[in-house]
Amino acid sequence: MFKVFVFDDYEGVSQKAFEVMQEVIKQEKVTLGLATGSSPVGLYKRLVEAHKKGLSFKHIQTFNLDEYVGLSKNHDQSYYNFMFEHLFKHVDVNLNKVHLPKGEGSLEDVASEYEDMLQKNPQDIQLLGIGSNGHIGFNEPGTSFDSTVHVVRLRDETRQDNARFFDSIDEVPHFAITMGIKDILRAKKILLVASGQNKAMAIKEMLEGKIREEVPCTILQNHPDVVVVLDKAAASLIKHD
Ligand code: GLP
């Protein structure tokens, strides 16, 4: 079930997302599912500010959605580095309790170990952005709804969307390792944030489209608790009553 909130701009989106996340963080023992990309940056900024005012992350463990294959932890554009720079280094989270799938080594082993940890530690909340093609995590169109942690070949449009973070498109990895759809759906609550016109079609499909593997985000219609926080542009194609 979706609860949809629409704000004028990205700041409004980030503030609402922060409030939802903060409620969960205040609980006693918390497992957060975290995401990368531009969409959650404003939320992370607010979490860091809240930490300065006393919000603690000591009791928290985190599991990120995905990582690029072939980038070491310390690479500028690795998702580990993204999380470290935007959140982990600024708060009192125990770094032994933050988890991302590793994009190096025996990926089969990485995938099965990560899957095992996820099954034992269901997320209290899973934060999601959304790809312009409707992907969640790095679950590209056509991914099985039964998928668990796996390696994916990134679509051209996804590599292009993410090329802005790299010096050139040639440097964007072709593969990633990601939580599967089944892992995402295990979360008690899902918080999806999106802003900008290029997300409008994916958002319309997610809320109103037929549930199908060609558009991965449509499966969220089957989850009991999805909070969707949008700016006006991302919400521009949604039907109004
Ligand atoms: C990447 C990530 C997704 C993210 C998407 C949208 O593909 N793997 O988790 O949701 O980008 O990113 P952005 O928020 O930068 O638009």
Boltz pocket constraint, residues with backbone or C-beta under 6 A from the ligand:
constraints:
  - pocket:
      binder: B
      contacts: [[A, 35], [A, 36], [A, 37], [A, 38], [A, 39], [A, 40], [A, 65], [A, 66], [A, 128], [A, 129], [A, 130], [A, 131], [A, 132], [A, 135], [A, 136], [A, 137], [A, 138], [A, 158], [A, 162], [A, 193]]
      max_distance: 6.0
